[in-house]
């Protein structure tokens, strides 16, 4: 009988509709409950009895979250090894050349071959890697509409937006407050573009963490006794091309990348 080694092994079996028929708010929450032994796999209405019967109780895990994240990436590598990367490249706005699928992450090349080996000069962390793999595997290729919405308005976003605010928007605001030059230089560092006609913020920029998942950052500087604020917006199609959990993981990864960049390259602080 098979056993689950991590949450992502459960999650990849699910329908990913966040239908709540299992009485959990999201498919990711259900997967976590199954992995912890709090739910049975067959409680998902989209899992057949035959599939559920293949799996026994999960292995007891004493691993740290970071190790579990690495195991999730390992599981995605297995999935990528079974993909037709050439056909996936056509769907997700990537390029297939020299037996590698290459897509742009923040304007930089990120390549993977049929053995799931990564080739990039970009200093990506595990959060970004798992989002990129998720994009390669699941992206539906829905064209960007340039219709900007906050994270909470994406399908399933209400279940995640408080955590997103704590893990992404708040740390990015702190970066803008502490390292004002960093936000100003992100456009040049990562092939983004300034936006002046929308949201009337002091700094507005569009970055491209993934080809079909652009991100709009709006930052308002402190003024007249009011503290600064920062909001992230995504194209309304982001849920189709990455899924809400994927967008959340991408936001965390990009935030951590910027925090490390500020420390390593000595941006000026107040």
N, C-alpha and C positions, 0 to 999 in steps of 0.2 A: 504494500500500500504506500502511495506517495505521501510525502510530508512537505508542508510549506516551510521554506527557509527564511522568508522575509515577507513584508506586507505587499510588495510589488508583485510577487508571484501570485498572490490572491487577486490583486487588482486587475491584472492583465486578463483574467478569466471573466471578468464582469462586463456587463453591457455598457457601463459608463453613462447611463442616462440620468442618474441621480433621481430615480423615480420614487424613492422613499417607501416602497412597498415592504422593504425589510425593516422599516421603522428606524432607520438611520438617516441622517440628513444628507449624506453623500455616499457615493460608491467607495470613496477612499476611506471614509469612516467605517463603513461596513467591512471593508477589507482588513482594517486594523482590528476590528472586533473579532473577526474570524481568526486572525493570526494569534490574538491573545486568548482564544478559546472561549470568548464571551458569546459568540454567534456560531451557528452552523452554516456551512457553505450552501446547503440546500434551502436556506431561508431566503436566498435571492431567487425571485420567480423566473429569472432568465437562465438559471443553471439547471441543466437536465439532471435527473436522478442518476443516470449512468455516469455523468461527469463527477457529481458529488461523491459517488461511491468509490471513486479512485483515490480519494484523499482521506488520510487519517488526521489525528490531532497534530498541531504544529509542533516542531521541535522547540524545546525550552531554549530560550535565547538569553544570554547574559551580555550580548554584544552592546557596544555603545551605539548611539544613533549614527555616528560617522561610519562605523563598520557596516551597519545595516544599509546605509546609503551606498556604500561600495558594492555590497551584495546585490542591491537593486540594479546598479549599473551592469554588474556581471550578467544578470538575468536579461537585461536589454541587449547586451552584446550577443547573446545567444539568438535572440529574435532577429537582430540585424543580419546575422550570418545566414539566415534563411530568406532574406529579402532579395528581390530583383532590384538592385540599387539603380540601374539604368532607368527603369520605368518609374521608380520613386523620384528620381531627380527631375523628371519632366513634370511631375505633379507639384512638387514643393519649391519650385523656383531655385533649384540647385543645378550643378553642372556635373556630368559624368565624363571623366577623361582619365586615361591611363589606369583604368580599373578602380578609380576612386570617385566617390560622390563628394563634391565640394560645395559647401554653402557658406554664406557670409554671416559671421557673428560679429556684430558691432563693426562691420566694415572689414573684418579680417577673415582670411580663409580658414575654414575648419573642414578637414577632409577625413573620410573614413572609408576603408576598403571592405571587401567581402569577408575578411577575417575580423572585422570590427576594430582594427587598429586605427588609432587616431593620429592625424598629422596636422599640426598647427603651431604657429609661433605665438598665438594668443595664450596668455596665462589664465586658463580657465580653471575654475574650481569644480568640485563634484556636483554642485547644484546646477551649474551651467551645463556640464556634460550630460546629466540626466535629462535636462530640458531639451537639449539638442537631439539626443537619442529619441526622446519621446516625440519630438517634431518629425524626425525622419520616419518613425514607425507609424504615427497616427495622423499626421497632417492631411486634411482633405483637399487642400489646394484651393480654398475659397478665396477669390480675389479681394484685396483690401479695398474698403469702401471710403476710407478717409472720414469715417464717422466716429468721432472720439467719445468714449464713454468711460466713467470711472469704473474701477475694478468691481464694485458692488453691483453694477448693472449688467455685468456679463452673466450668462447662464450659470447658476450655481454660486455666484459671487457673494450673495448675502451670507452664505454659510462660512465664508472664509475672510470677509473683508476686515473684521476686527484684527485678526491675526496678521493679515496683509499690512494693515496700518502700523502695527507694532514692529513687524519684521522688515518692512520695506520703506514705507513713506516716512515714518518717524526717524529712522537712522539716516535716510537721505536728507531730510530737513536739517538734522544735526550736522551732517557733512557740509551742507550749504552755509550754515551759520559759522562753522569753525574754519572751513577752507573755502572762502568765497571764490577764489580763483579756479577751483576745481570745476564747479558747475559751468563757469564761463568757457573753460577749455575743453569740455567733454565733446563738443561738436567737432572740433579739429582733431581731437585724439581718436575719435571713433566714427568718423565719416558721417556725422549726423547733419542736421540742418536747423537753422534758427527759424522760429515761427513768430511773426510779429502781429498778425492780424487777429489772433484768437486769444481769449481768456484774459487779456490785458494784465498779464503778470510781468514782473520785472525781468524774469528770464523764462523764455519758452523755447523748448528745443525738442525735435523729434530724433530719436535714436532707433537703430534697427538691430535689436538683439538677435532676431531671426528674420529671414526674408519676408515672410507673410505675417509677422507679429511685431509691427512697429510699436514704439512706446513714446508717449508725449510727457515730458517733465515740465511742470509749471511751478516756479518758485517766486514767492512774494517776500521781499526784504522787510525787516522790522521797520516800523514807522510810527511816529507820534505815540509812543508808549505801547503800541501793539506788537506782539511777537511775530516772527516770520511764520510762513506756512508753505507747505509743499504738497502737491498732489500729482499722482501718476494717472495717466489715461491710456487706454488701449483702443485699438480699432475694434469696432463692434463685431468683427469676424474672428477675433482672437480665440474665442471659445471653440469655434469649428476647427481651427488650425493647430491648437495646442491643448485645449481642455482647461478647465478652471484650475485643477491641481497643477497642471503644467505651467500655467501663467504665474501661479503663486511661487512655484519653485524657481522659475526664471527670475522673478522679481527679487527673491532672496539671493540668488546667485549673483545678479548684477549689482545689488547693493554691496555684497561682500567684496566683489571685485573693485568697486569704487573706493571702499574703505581701505583696502590694501594698497590701492594706487596712491591714495593721499598720503599714507604713511611712508611708502617706499620712495616716492619722488619729491617729498618735502614741499608740498604746496604751502603757500603762506597762510598762516592763521591770524586771527585777530590778536 
